[in-house]
Amino acid sequence: MATTTISPKYQVVIPKDVREMLHLKSGQKLTVVVKGGVVHLIPVKPLNAFKGFLKGMDTTDIREDEER
């Protein structure tokens, strides 16, 4: 498990092995979520990165025609 230290300027360095595993780049945005006393850093992905991730999904019966 990788560890890091908070600097006097409250900055945190993400360890190299974690950056490489998640393909993080310099300047990339991260969303900070605090839940149950745990800080989660979630990489922000552009909307076009999700294109095709539901390929093959059955879209029938998702909504009723009256709700459209």
C-alpha positions as CSV (number, residue, x, y, z in Angstrom):
1,M,0.0,0.0,0.0
2,A,1.4,3.4,-1.0
3,T,1.6,6.2,1.5
4,T,2.1,9.9,1.1
5,T,2.5,13.0,3.3
6,I,0.6,16.3,3.4
7,S,3.0,19.2,2.8
8,P,3.0,22.4,4.8
9,K,1.0,23.9,1.9
10,Y,-1.5,21.1,2.2
11,Q,-0.4,19.5,-1.0
12,V,-0.3,15.7,-1.5
13,V,1.9,13.8,-4.0
14,I,0.3,10.8,-5.6
15,P,2.9,8.0,-5.6
16,K,4.3,7.1,-9.1
17,D,3.1,3.5,-9.1
18,V,-0.5,4.8,-8.5
19,R,-0.2,7.5,-11.1
20,E,1.0,4.9,-13.7
21,M,-1.7,2.4,-12.7
22,L,-4.5,5.0,-13.2
23,H,-2.8,6.7,-16.2
24,L,-2.9,10.1,-14.4
25,K,-1.3,13.1,-16.2
26,S,0.0,16.4,-14.9
27,G,-2.7,19.0,-14.7
28,Q,-5.5,16.4,-14.7
29,K,-8.5,17.2,-12.5
30,L,-9.6,15.1,-9.6
31,T,-12.9,15.2,-7.7
32,V,-12.5,15.1,-3.9
33,V,-15.2,13.0,-2.1
34,V,-15.2,12.6,1.7
35,K,-17.4,9.7,2.9
36,G,-17.2,8.1,6.3
37,G,-14.0,9.9,7.2
38,V,-12.2,8.6,4.1
39,V,-10.9,11.0,1.4
40,H,-11.4,9.6,-2.2
41,L,-9.7,11.2,-5.2
42,I,-11.6,10.4,-8.3
43,P,-10.1,11.3,-11.8
44,V,-12.4,13.5,-13.9
45,K,-12.9,11.9,-17.3
46,P,-14.2,13.8,-20.4
47,L,-17.7,12.9,-21.5
48,N,-16.4,11.4,-24.7
49,A,-14.4,8.8,-22.7
50,F,-17.7,7.1,-21.9
51,K,-18.7,6.7,-25.5
52,G,-19.7,3.1,-26.2
53,F,-19.3,1.8,-22.7
54,L,-22.9,0.6,-22.7
55,K,-22.6,-1.2,-26.0
56,G,-25.0,-4.1,-26.4
57,M,-27.3,-2.8,-23.5
58,D,-31.0,-3.6,-24.0
59,T,-32.7,-0.2,-24.0
60,T,-36.3,-1.6,-24.3
61,D,-38.5,-1.0,-21.3
62,I,-36.2,1.6,-19.7
63,R,-39.0,4.2,-19.7
64,E,-42.6,4.1,-20.5
65,D,-43.7,6.0,-23.6
66,E,-45.8,8.3,-21.5
67,E,-42.8,9.4,-19.5
68,R,-40.9,10.6,-22.6
